Amino acid sequence: MADDTEALVAVRRILSPYCRVVQLSDGALIADWRRPRFLGMTTADVRKFADGTAEERAELVAALARAGCAAVRRGEYADAEVGRWLRGVHLLIRTVGFGRVLRLLPLAAPDYARAEPPETEVVARLKRAVQSHGRTSWFVDDDCKAEAVTAFVLLRRSGLQAALHVGVREHPFALHAWTSAAGLCIPDAEPRGHTFAPILSIDRGGR
């Protein structure tokens, strides 16, 4: 029973922005939030999300997408889009504060992860775009908070796994934010060689 529960948690994590997953005695029922559409899954299929290979999970997600119960993957964001997101996030942080922006993340960054992990080159291109706009824009002015939130939101909206971290340095006191994905950090986790101890990490929507 515990294994089945963990499997259902995995299914809900993947489909939660789009569908409601209801546990049944012989599997699960997936109800689409956007339209009156229902799809049944056997216990074996549900368990593949938790215990199957990446290929098996990808096959199931593809089938759900064809059935209309999961969104087709979002492509990479164009450079201009990254710049607009970065400026918008920076303005939002200045207007309502960083803490409130973090609490708003579930609205902007859905808790959805594709079966396969993010490709390093995809994250690297996003990092170059975010930092390029952050360093050349007088408005953003290399704001690590805006860069971290922008990267987190764009990666999550593309269905990729990402975690946002906030760290602190005691001497001299300073705060720093960054997003990690595919082994890379946006912006760098240790700017100019300074180490920050993480005090907050968000890796699933706003949690």
C-alpha positions in Angstrom: 0.0 0.0 0.0 2.9 2.4 0.8 4.4 1.8 -2.6 1.1 2.5 -4.3 0.8 5.7 -2.3 4.3 6.8 -3.3 3.5 6.0 -6.9 0.3 8.2 -6.8 2.3 11.0 -5.3 4.6 10.8 -8.3 1.7 10.9 -10.7 0.1 13.9 -8.9 3.5 15.7 -9.0 3.7 15.3 -12.8 0.0 16.0 -13.6 -1.1 18.4 -10.8 -1.2 21.6 -12.8 -3.6 20.0 -15.3 -5.5 17.1 -13.8 -6.9 15.7 -10.6 -5.6 12.2 -9.7 -8.0 10.1 -7.7 -7.0 6.8 -6.2 -9.0 3.7 -7.1 -8.7 0.2 -5.8 -7.3 -1.0 -9.1 -5.3 2.1 -10.1 -6.2 5.7 -10.5 -8.6 8.0 -12.3 -7.3 11.1 -14.0 -9.8 14.0 -14.3 -8.8 16.8 -16.6 -9.4 20.2 -15.0 -9.8 22.1 -18.3 -12.5 20.0 -19.9 -14.8 17.1 -19.0 -12.3 14.4 -19.8 -11.5 11.3 -17.8 -8.8 8.6 -18.1 -8.2 5.5 -16.2 -4.8 4.1 -15.3 -4.0 0.6 -14.0 -2.0 0.0 -10.9 0.9 -1.2 -13.1 1.0 2.1 -15.0 0.8 4.1 -11.8 3.7 2.3 -10.4 5.8 3.0 -13.5 5.9 6.7 -12.5 7.6 5.8 -9.3 9.6 2.7 -10.1 9.9 2.6 -13.9 12.7 3.8 -16.1 12.8 7.3 -17.6 11.8 5.8 -20.9 8.7 4.2 -19.4 7.7 7.4 -17.7 8.2 9.3 -20.9 6.0 6.9 -22.8 3.3 7.3 -20.2 3.5 11.1 -20.2 3.4 11.1 -24.0 0.3 8.9 -23.9 -1.4 11.3 -21.4 -0.4 14.3 -23.6 -2.0 12.6 -26.6 -5.2 12.0 -24.5 -5.2 15.7 -23.6 -4.5 15.1 -19.9 -1.0 16.5 -19.8 0.5 19.5 -21.6 2.9 19.1 -24.5 6.4 20.2 -23.5 7.1 24.0 -23.7 10.0 24.8 -26.0 12.9 27.0 -24.9 12.3 30.6 -24.3 13.7 33.1 -26.9 16.3 35.6 -25.7 13.9 38.5 -25.9 11.3 36.6 -23.8 14.0 36.0 -21.1 14.7 39.7 -21.0 11.1 40.6 -20.6 10.6 38.0 -17.8 13.7 39.2 -16.0 12.6 42.9 -16.1 9.1 42.0 -15.0 10.3 39.8 -12.1 12.7 42.5 -11.0 9.9 45.1 -11.0 7.6 42.8 -9.1 10.3 42.2 -6.4 10.8 45.9 -6.0 7.1 46.5 -5.8 5.9 43.8 -3.4 9.1 42.4 -1.9 11.1 39.3 -2.4 9.3 37.3 0.3 5.9 37.9 -1.3 7.2 36.9 -4.7 8.4 33.6 -3.3 4.9 33.0 -1.9 3.5 33.7 -5.4 5.7 31.1 -7.1 3.0 28.4 -7.1 1.0 30.6 -9.5 3.8 31.2 -11.9 5.9 28.1 -11.6 3.7 24.9 -11.9 4.7 21.8 -10.1 5.2 19.8 -13.2 8.3 17.8 -14.2 9.0 16.0 -17.4 10.1 12.4 -17.2 13.6 13.2 -18.5 16.0 15.5 -16.5 16.8 18.9 -18.0 19.7 18.9 -20.5 22.8 20.8 -19.4 23.0 22.7 -22.6 19.4 23.9 -22.3 20.1 25.2 -18.8 23.4 26.7 -19.9 21.7 28.7 -22.7 19.1 30.0 -20.3 21.9 31.0 -17.8 23.7 32.9 -20.5 20.6 34.7 -21.5 19.5 35.6 -17.9 23.0 36.8 -16.9 23.5 38.7 -20.2 20.3 40.7 -19.7 20.9 41.1 -15.9 24.4 42.5 -16.5 23.6 44.8 -19.4 20.3 46.2 -18.1 20.6 49.3 -16.0 17.1 48.5 -14.7 17.9 45.0 -13.4 21.5 45.8 -12.5 22.7 42.3 -11.9 20.0 41.5 -9.3 20.6 37.9 -8.2 17.0 37.6 -6.8 15.4 38.5 -10.1 17.8 36.2 -12.0 17.1 33.3 -9.7 13.3 33.7 -9.7 13.3 34.2 -13.5 15.3 31.1 -14.1 13.2 29.0 -11.7 9.9 30.1 -13.3 11.0 29.6 -16.9 12.5 26.2 -16.2 9.4 25.0 -14.3 7.0 26.4 -17.0 9.0 24.4 -19.5 8.3 21.3 -17.3 11.9 21.0 -16.1 13.1 20.2 -12.6 14.7 23.1 -10.9 15.2 24.3 -7.3 15.5 27.9 -6.0 17.8 28.5 -3.1 18.3 31.5 -0.8 21.6 31.6 1.1 23.2 33.8 3.8 26.7 34.8 4.5 27.5 36.0 8.1 30.7 38.0 7.7 30.0 40.5 6.2 26.3 39.8 6.3 24.7 39.3 2.9 21.9 37.3 1.2 22.1 35.6 -2.2 19.6 33.7 -4.4 20.2 31.2 -7.1 18.4 28.4 -9.0 20.0 25.1 -9.6 19.2 22.7 -12.5 21.2 20.0 -14.4 24.2 20.7 -12.2 24.3 24.4 -13.1 23.4 27.5 -11.0 21.7 30.7 -12.2 23.3 32.9 -11.2 26.4 31.4 -9.7 25.9 29.9 -6.2 29.3 31.4 -5.0 29.6 34.8 -6.7 33.2 36.0 -6.6 34.2 33.1 -4.5 31.9 33.9 -1.6 30.1 31.0 0.0 26.5 31.2 1.1 24.8 28.7 3.4 21.3 27.8 2.1 18.5 28.7 4.5 15.6 28.1 2.1 15.1 25.8 -0.9 12.0 25.6 -3.1 11.9 22.7 -5.5 8.2 22.0 -6.1 6.1 25.0 -7.0 6.1 27.1 -3.9 7.3 24.4 -1.4 
